[in-house]
Amino acid sequence: MTIKLYGMPLSNYYNMVKTVLLEKGMDFEEVLILPNQESDFLTKSPMGKVPAMETEQGFLTETGVMLDYLDSLGQGASFYPADPYAKAKVQEIIRYLELYIELPARRLYGEVFFGRPATDELKAEVKAQLVKGFASFDRLAQFSPYLCGAELTYADFYFRFSVNLAMNVCKRALEWDRAAEAPQYNELIALIDERASIQSVLADQKKK
Ligand SMILES: N[C@@H](CCC(=O)N[C@@H](CS)C(=O)NCC(=O)O)C(=O)O
């Protein structure tokens, strides 16, 4: 059975998984659906979030899990190093991006993307989390030129679709120009954006 990817091109997590499917040259179908709490969708995605993935054995959710599943299928290129420690370092940086940058930044998506102003208290809390989050990420990331060294890894795809939005949140909700402080972020995004997979994902995002 062809893998089906549920979600929508506005979702950065959806785009991470879609990029990896494209990079691997795997056949897949896109099922366009918004996150929702309908009972039918909750049987597929227990939190009602996107992306979700339908495989011949059943459904999977959580972006990191889906990336690992696709990797373990062994089709197309792998973006994990063969060495177990080096692979764990890629997984570590993805975890940092998710827990300490993506999730705090998301707390201000309402203000930045959906016109729901956040309180000053919330902004101060998120700013403190992001200061720590970016500092910890900077201690792990190599930018030489990729996050984990000379080879492109899954962490770079995660970074591409996560940190650009987080920087947007910093600028628009916190008056904090993270991109100016860390020019290496946009340099890496520009490098990753040269890939055909990303170009195709971004073009689909613009269409919607
Ligand atoms: N931890 C999930 C997060 C996915 C997620 O938050 N997706 C957003 C769209 S970008 C969503 O479905 N939001 C709706 C909601 O939170 O109920 C993952 O890694 O895939």
The ligand as an SDF file (V2000), in Angstrom:
LIG
                    3D

 20 19  0  0  0  0  0  0  0  0999 V2000
    3.8570   16.6760   18.3130 N   0  0  0  0  0  0  0  0  0  0  0  0
    3.1860   16.7150   17.0160 C   0  0  0  0  0  0  0  0  0  0  0  0
    2.6770   18.1190   16.8130 C   0  0  0  0  0  0  0  0  0  0  0  0
    1.8370   18.2810   15.5530 C   0  0  0  0  0  0  0  0  0  0  0  0
    1.0680   19.6010   15.5900 C   0  0  0  0  0  0  0  0  0  0  0  0
    1.0420   20.3090   16.6090 O   0  0  0  0  0  0  0  0  0  0  0  0
    0.4420   19.9180   14.4740 N   0  0  0  0  0  0  0  0  0  0  0  0
   -0.3710   21.1080   14.4210 C   0  0  0  0  0  0  0  0  0  0  0  0
   -0.4250   21.6500   12.9930 C   0  0  0  0  0  0  0  0  0  0  0  0
    1.1540   22.3230   12.5490 S   0  0  0  0  0  0  0  0  0  0  0  0
   -1.7810   20.7080   14.8070 C   0  0  0  0  0  0  0  0  0  0  0  0
   -2.2870   19.7030   14.3830 O   0  0  0  0  0  0  0  0  0  0  0  0
   -2.4140   21.5540   15.6380 N   0  0  0  0  0  0  0  0  0  0  0  0
   -3.7560   21.3480   16.0870 C   0  0  0  0  0  0  0  0  0  0  0  0
   -3.8360   21.0800   17.5600 C   0  0  0  0  0  0  0  0  0  0  0  0
   -2.8620   21.3340   18.2860 O   0  0  0  0  0  0  0  0  0  0  0  0
   -4.8860   20.5910   17.9950 O   0  0  0  0  0  0  0  0  0  0  0  0
    4.1460   16.2630   15.9240 C   0  0  0  0  0  0  0  0  0  0  0  0
    5.3680   16.2000   16.2000 O   0  0  0  0  0  0  0  0  0  0  0  0
    3.7280   15.8870   14.8230 O   0  0  0  0  0  0  0  0  0  0  0  0
  1  2  1  0
  2  3  1  0
  2 18  1  0
  3  4  1  0
  4  5  1  0
  5  6  2  0
  5  7  1  0
  7  8  1  0
  8  9  1  0
  8 11  1  0
  9 10  1  0
 11 12  2  0
 11 13  1  0
 13 14  1  0
 14 15  1  0
 15 16  2  0
 15 17  1  0
 18 19  2  0
 18 20  1  0
M  END
$$$$
